[in-house]
Amino acid sequence: MTTSNPPAMAGTATFRCATASVTLTTDIDGALDEARKILYSYDELPGTGGTWQVHLRHDPDVVTNPNAHTDGDEFDIGPQTYAYRHDGALQNVFWVPARRTLLHAGPAAKVICAWCADLPAALDWAPRLVRQAMTAQLLAAGMVYAHAAAFTHGERGVLIAGNRGRGKTTTLLAALHHLGVNYCTNDRLMLHATGEDLHGYPWPMPLRAGIGTLTALPHLRHLVPPQQQTLAAEQRWTFPTKIVVEPPAFSTLMQPEATVTRHLRVSMMLWPQLDPTRTEVQVERVDPDEVAATVNKTRMFMHDLHRGASAHTNQWLAAAPDDDVVYRNVEQAAAVLAGQPCFRIRAGADPVALAAAVGRLLDNEAAG
């Protein structure tokens, strides 16, 4: 889904999340609009005073001899996409053949420069480079990645956490439609423990949902291609391709009075374990010791103990803190989460029953 507004002219925009900020400067028409569209949870500030600077340029001559750029260290930066460190006089110069882009990262100076051979590459990089520079600052400030969806209900912030395929998106969409909660994020969150509080900031990206989830919600069934709507139910739930909903269309997922929120204070966590063959919903309280142990072992569900990485991170241009610092920050967040109510929800493919169970938990916590 794309916006119908004309693309913004080239120029400058400064984005902020919590205490972090990034200024994007570009000579490419449409790049600023693309960054604003994807980075839905960042504030935009006047001026050019971001802590990090990202410069995005169009240079059709950047692809002069691409083979010369693929003999250095290789970095996996996304699905079937690799960056190669260029062995030259400059440090931290990378070539990305799939996107015909040359990048130079200067972490000490807090600058990232990118030269793109074409417009599609530039539109892809605009939000990604800003987000990476922003995330580097948030991690340095003590935040941690969490593999979680999230919504707010009144003053309460609810995490829907778990490894891949557990039902985070299904639970989120059911709650958005049937309970009128506010959208925060579908897959990734930055968490920051401050004393006894845990604050969450969306890691902004489009929503991706499976066709089993979308066809179970009548108001979203139209998002599924007609040829996939005819698949048998068990095939829809295992179909590998996800449907993308971009941030401008998030309002279609919610009730009219609901909003998209840019920050939450965590007060509850849900661990869905959905199985389309189940016919009833079972809810159980998770012991605080299990919460702390699981969150620490999985690093906020970023790691699947049985399958390896559950959600990938690509801080290759602006490095994350050392592992011992990350572990310490995860432990602090886990200790706060262990003090909040956490519920394991075993449910089937019925979003009405799933939402009703979540609604009862919200009502009980409010009453208690």
N, C-alpha and C positions, 0 to 999 in steps of 0.2 A: 504494500500500500504506500502510495507516495502523496505528497502534498500537491495541491493544484496552484499554489502561489508561484509567481515567477521567481527565479533564483536570485539571491542577493548578489550584488556586485562584489568584486574582490575588495578586501579591506582587512579589518582587525576586529577581534572580539576577545574579551577576557572572561574566563569562566572561573567559578569558585565552588568548592565543596568543603564544608567545615572551615578549617584554617588554611586549606591548600588553594592555590590559584594558578591558572595557566593562561597565557595570552597566545592566541593563534593569529598569525599574520600570513596572508596569502594573496597571490596575484591571479587566482583562479576563480572565475565566476561560478557561484553555486556551492563552493566549498564551505563557506560560513553557514549557509542554510543547512547543509548536510550535517555539520557538526551540531548545530542547534537542535536538529530533528532527533538525532540519536541520543545526545547527551541531555535527556529530558529532565534529569534530577539535579543538574548543576545550575546555580544562579549565574546570571550574566551581569558583569560589572562595567562601569564606564572606564575608559582609559586603557592604557597598555601596561599597567604595573603588575602583571602576573609574576609570581615567584619563578616559574619556568616560562620560557619562550619557545614556541613552535613556529617555524617558518616553512611554509609549504609553497613550492614553486613549480610552474610548468616549464619543462625543458625537453622539447622533442628530440634534441640531440644527445640526451643522456645515454641512449642506447647506441653507442658507437662501436663497441667491441665487447658484447656481454660476456663472452667466454673468458675474458681477462679478469672478470670479477668473481668467478666461481671456484677459485683455487684456494680459498681460505677456510677458516672454521665455519661449520654449518650449524645453523640454528633452526629448529622446528618452531615456526611462529603461527601455525594455524593449519587447518585441514589441507594437506598436500601443498603447503606453502613453506618455502625455506628462505632464510636470509644467509648470505655468505659474507664473512668478514673479509674486506679487501686488504690484501697485503701491500700496503703502500706507506708513504711517509706519515700520513695522518693516522691517528689512533681512532678506533671505533667508527670506521667507515664500512657500511654494509650495502650489498647489492641484493635486491629481491627480484629475480628474473620473472616470476609469475605476475608481478605487478609493475615490472619495468620501472623500478624506482631505486634511486641511490639515496642513502641516508647517512647523516653524520650526527652522532650523539656526543654531546659534551656534558657529562654529568656534573663535573666540577663547576662549569659555567652555567649549568641548568638550561641548556639550549639543545633543541633537536631541529635539524634542517633536513628537508626532503625535497628531492627533485624528481618529478614524475613525468613520464613520457606522454601520458594521455590523461584525459579527463576522468574516465572511470577509476583509474588508480588514485587520482587525487581525491575524489569523493569518498573512496574507501578509507584513505589514510586520515582525512581531516578529523573525524571523531576518534579514531583509534590512537593517534599520536597524542591528542589532548588527554584522553583517558589514561594512557600509560604514564604521562608526566604527572597527572593528578594522583594516580594510584601510588606512584613512588613516594610522593609527599605524605600521603595518608599512612602508608606502611611505616615510613620513618617516624611518624607521629605516634605510633603505637597501635594502629589499627591492624586487623587481620581479615583475610578473606573468609567468607562463609558461603558454603554451597546451600543456599536457602532461598525460597520465595518468602514474601512478606506482605502483610497488609496491616492497616490500622482500623480499629473499631472504637470510636470515641477517643479516649486518651490512651488506649492500650495498643501496644505494638505486638504483633504476633508473627513469630518465625515459623515457617513450614520447612523443616530441615531434613536432609537425608541425601543419600547417594543417588546416582542416576537411576531412573526407572522406578522410584519408590512411589511416585504419585504427587509430587509437589505442585506441578502445574494443574493437575486435575483438581486438587483440593483448593488451590487459589481461585481458579475460574468458577468453581461451584460456590465458593463463599462470596465472590464478587457479584455473581448474578442473583443468588438467593438470599443473601444476608445484607447486601448494601454496604459492604465494607469498602475501604479506600485502597486503591492499588499502590504498592510501593515498588516491588521488584519480583521478577519471575524466577531468577536462577542464581543471582550473585548479590552479595551484600558485603559492605565493609563494616566491621563491628569494632567498637571502641569502648573498653571498660574504664570507667572513671569512678573510683570508689565502689559503691554498691549498685551503681547504675550501668546499664549497657545500652549504648546508642548505636543505631544502625543507619547507614547511608547507602542508597542504591548504587551498585556498579552498573551504570546505565547501558542498556542494550535492548534490541527488539525482543519481543516475546516469541518463543518457539513452542508450539504445542503439537502433540501427536493427533492423528486423525481419529483415533478412538475417543480421545477426550472431547474433540470438537463435535463429533457426530452425536455424542451423548448429551450435548447441550443444544437444543433445537435452534436457539437464536444465533448460534455460531456454525451451524451445519453448512451454511452457504460458503464458508471459507474453504471447505474441502472440495477438491476437483471432482466433477461428476463421476469420472471413472473409478475413483476411490470410494465414493459413497456407496457403491454397489458391492463392495467387498463384504464377506461374511464378518460377523462381529469379532471372532477370534483373530481374523487377519487384520482388522483395523487396529486392534490394540498392539499388534506386533509389527505394524508397517514401519519401516525405518525412517522414512522421510518426514521431517517436521514442516509444519506450516508457519510462516513468519508473519507476525503482526507488528508493524512498526509503531513507535511511540505516538505519532499523531492519531492513531486509531485506537489507543488504549481506552478511550471513552466508550467505545462500542462494547467493551467487555464488562462495563459497570452499569449500575443503576444510575438514572439521570442525576440524582443529588450527590453521588459519590465523586471523589476527586482523586488525583494522582498526588501522592505525598512524597516529599523529598527527604524526610527524616523521621525516625521513630525512636521511641524508648521501649525497649523490649520488656514485656511483662508476661509472656507466655510462649511456649514452644510446642509445636506439634510434630510428631514423627509419623507420617503416613506410611502404611504398608498396604498398598492397594493390589487387589487380585480380582480381575474382571469376573472370575467364576464364583466369587463369594456372593451370597444372597442376603447377608445381614451385616450390620456394622457393630464392631466391638471396640470399646474404648477402655484403656487402662492407664492409670497413673504410672509414670516412670520414676523409679527411685532416684533421689538426687545423686547418690553415689554412682549409679549407672550413667546418669546424664554426664557427670564430670569425666568419668572414665572413657565413655564413648566419644565425647567431643575432643578430648585430648588425643586419643588414639587415632582418630580420623582427621585431626586438624580441622575441625569445624566441617566435617564431611567433604573436605576437599580431596581426601584420599579414601578409596574404597579398600577395606582390608582384604577383600577377596579378589578384586579385579584391578588393583592399582589405582591410577589417577581417576578420580570421579569428575573433577572439573579442572581444566588446565589453566595455568597462569603463564604469561609470556612477558615477564619483566626483563626483556633482553636489551632494551635501549636504556632503561633507567632501573638499575638493579635493586632488588628487594634487600632488606636487612639480612644479616647472617642468621643461620638456622637457629642458633641458641636464643637470639633475640625474638625470633618468630615464635618459638616454643614457649618462651616466657609470656609473651603477649596472649597466646592461645590459652595458656593456663589461667591467666587472669580473667579472660572472658568466660572460660569454662566454670570458674568458681562462681561468677555472678549468675550464669545460666542455671547452675545447680540449685540456686536459691529461688528460682522461679518455677511455677508449675509447668510440667512437661507431660504430654499425653501421647501415647501410641494409639494410632487409629488404624484398625484393620477394616477395610471396606471393599465393596465391589464396584461395579460400573455405574451405579445409580447416583448421579450428582445431587439429587434431591435428598436422599437419605444421608449422603456424606455431609452436605451443608447443614442438615438438621442436627447431626451429631456435633459439628463444630459450633453451631448456634447454642446448643445446650451448654457446652463448655464455657462459652463466653458469658452466658446468663448466670451460670453457677458461680463463676469467678467474680462477676460483678456483685452478686448477692452475698458472697462470702467475704 
